[in-house]
Amino acid sequence: MRQIDDVCLMEQNKKRRYENCILTFAVMGASALLMGLFFDFYYDMNDDTMMRDIMSGIYSGAPDGHNMQTLYPLGALIALCYRIYGSFPWYGAFLFLCQFGCFFLTGVRLCTLVDTSCARERTVSEGGSAGCGRRFVGKLLCLLALTVFQWGIWLTHMVNIQYTITGGMLVGTAVFLFLTMPESVFFGEVSGALSVKAFLVRSLPSLLLFLLAFHLRSEMALLTLPILGLAGLFGWWGDRPVFERKTLQKYGGLLLLLLAGMGLSVGADSLAYGGEWRTFRQFFNDRTTVYDFYPEVLSEEMFDADLERQGVSFGAQILLDNYNFGLDDRIDARMLSDVAAYAKEHVGGARDWSAVFREKLLLYRYRSFHGDDAPYNLLVILGYGINIIAAVVLLRKDVRELLDVAVQLLLVFFVRSGLWMFVLMRGRDPERITHPLYLVEFSLLAGMFARHLGRRGAAASPGGIRGLAASQYLLYGAGALLFLLSAWGLGKEFPTVRADQAKRQEISQDWDAIDAYCRAHPDTFYFEDVYSTVGFSGKLLEPRDNTLSNYDIAGGWMCKSPLYRKKLAAFGIEEAADALTEGKAYFIMSDEEKEMRGLTWIEVPYAEKGMTVSVEEYDRIGENYGVYQVIPVSE
């Protein structure tokens, strides 16, 4: 009779899977539509728009997967989509679907957990239906909490989308889905633990999400890999007996699949970036080393003389400092490699790392509880708090289980401390790195909390409704706290995001004017001052004309790449400096930057090569930008 009940319950829950998907899709779709009414969806930074331009063909004239940021297989796939139907915003749609897809998958899993809880409650109450009438309401409350989290905590990253943050969201979702993977009658097993094959199949969504994050932003995936590793460790430790052959096959097989996926991805990427791309990748890495970790080597006068002795002239130093190094053909891979090596030895080597460690340790402690990191740091504090409370309430009579939870929380704390100190010691802690780090940690803590509730519910025997009720009250309490934190965050974030988007819209008018001006003069090429255009981004889902653009910033991260050379060659340009003096190209600069830096910095590199030039305004673009020509002066 019990087997018949299990089969019937299985059939009911198969239908509920569709119900969960439809319900979550409706809620997340409504949230996306409402978000679209209040805001526009933007690329957060010009890095993303550059990637879009490369993959869509705007940059070099043909869609290309060599965008230097994603692994090549993903870039090539998106570029292929642009080749098939170029007017559709494939890259923007991809990021949009990744972000809302993460919330969709999380919502479906929350609804699944509600179903599982109801099934257990019916079993514990000896066949009754106590509490199951609240099943649909419970799902709505979970989805409401998730939506308020989306708006209150993550709003700025939902409407101003950045690929690094999207990568972190993919890893966070992978962690949560793995830890909350049901192993009950709900998914078809009448009894017994999952087989090796079933375990690997159910782990596949988490595995694929991580590999997608690895393709999208490898650095973020690798940074958060230790947290994913903790999720695997906790799952393995909870699958008793832990050293049984079947258990080792499950987690060993999953680890091998993960390593194989990463290895194949890196191998394909390395093959795609061979030849000229390999040389440029070294140039790219040296550029990152200098600009991201040792910028003072270019900005502080104390290093000028040493750099000149290294063969980096004063004019080259100026162009490197203001990022316009594309205007000097002398700045090549060898020179930048020398600058990077010098910076590591004389800037990095001169630092008192013990003092830096103490300073960063104090900063880490402060940021964990105070400062501009709220509400993200408060979110993580909530995660630790609900796990501690759940352990005390549910496991106080089980010393072994209580000790397991304590060890797990300590491991999470030590791993997160190590990751944070790694980030802070490197001196690279922008929000696009720290906010995903908070999210992935919270995803781990939320998954641990759900496992505590689920294991206690699964262990409840008929008549043990009191213990199950404690789990439900803990869930309601945690949901209420998350709701309150998100509501507070919404009051803080909403006006900030509105103001930011108004500014973006204003800046976009300047960019649209520059784009229109350049396209109105298709036979001329235009180099843009980096600082004058660094604030531009673009709308995420806006269709664009994907024909070859006749402009480029004078020192972007694609500068001097094979695609950059291809782009210039299409306009008959071999070197930027020569094109400017020959009248093939002009220079675009904002009035604000001109007032701060003047124009003489353009003349210095020419003077070092024995050429006297003058820089004069040739035309105007709107009210804020000038078009300048470089004119050789006969002596």
LINTA-V967417 format. One record per helix or strand. SS is the DSSP state (A for helix, B for strand). FROM is the first residue (numbers start at 1). LEN is the number of residues. Records with the same first field share a line. If there is no record, write none. Layout:
SS->FROM-LEN  FROM-LEN
//
This chain:
A->2-37  46-11  72-13  90-35  132-21  155-5  163-17  185-3  196-21  218-21  245-28  276-18  296-4  301-9  314-8  325-3  333-16  353-17  371-3  376-20  399-28  431-29  465-56  530-4  562-8  576-6  591-7  600-9
B->42-2  160-2  525-4  538-2  551-3  585-6  613-9  625-8
//
